[in-house]
Amino acid sequence: MKLPRSYSLKEIANLISAKFSGDENFAVTGINEIHMVEAGDLTFC
């Protein structure tokens, strides 16, 4: 699923009260299942 706009990894983490590993400015452009993930997507395990 593509998001209507790009979010930073830090913005997403703040929205869901989650910790993250990596560049806080990483551009997140979608959310997808692990077998369908594309560059810029988040997936949950």
Backbone torsions as a table, in degrees:
resi	resn	phi	psi	omega
1	MET	NA	123.8	176.5
2	LYS	-84.1	140.2	178.6
3	LEU	-83.6	154.4	-178.6
4	PRO	-65.9	-22.0	175.5
5	ARG	-149.4	166.8	178.0
6	SER	-80.8	140.3	176.1
7	TYR	-122.2	151.1	173.4
8	SER	-80.3	156.2	177.4
9	LEU	-57.0	-38.9	179.3
10	LYS	-62.8	-40.5	178.6
11	GLU	-61.8	-45.6	-179.7
12	ILE	-62.8	-46.5	-179.5
13	ALA	-59.4	-42.2	178.4
14	ASN	-64.0	-39.4	-179.7
15	LEU	-62.0	-36.7	-175.8
16	ILE	-109.1	11.8	179.4
17	SER	52.3	50.9	-177.6
18	ALA	-117.0	156.4	171.0
19	LYS	-90.3	154.2	178.4
20	PHE	-140.8	163.8	177.3
21	SER	-126.1	127.7	178.8
22	GLY	127.0	-169.7	-178.1
23	ASP	-69.7	118.5	-177.9
24	GLU	-64.8	-17.6	179.5
25	ASN	-96.4	5.2	177.9
26	PHE	-54.0	129.4	-178.3
27	ALA	-80.7	116.6	177.2
28	VAL	-97.1	121.0	-176.7
29	THR	-114.4	-6.0	-179.8
30	GLY	-168.1	174.6	176.9
31	ILE	-133.5	135.0	-175.8
32	ASN	-152.4	163.2	173.6
33	GLU	-69.6	152.4	-173.2
34	ILE	-57.8	-33.8	-178.6
35	HIS	-83.7	-1.4	-179.5
36	MET	-125.7	7.4	-174.5
37	VAL	-63.4	143.0	176.9
38	GLU	-124.1	166.1	178.0
39	ALA	-54.7	131.2	179.9
40	GLY	93.1	-6.4	179.8
41	ASP	-88.4	151.3	167.9
42	LEU	-99.7	149.8	171.5
43	THR	-136.8	152.2	-178.4
44	PHE	-112.3	138.5	179.2
45	CYS	-114.5	NA	NA
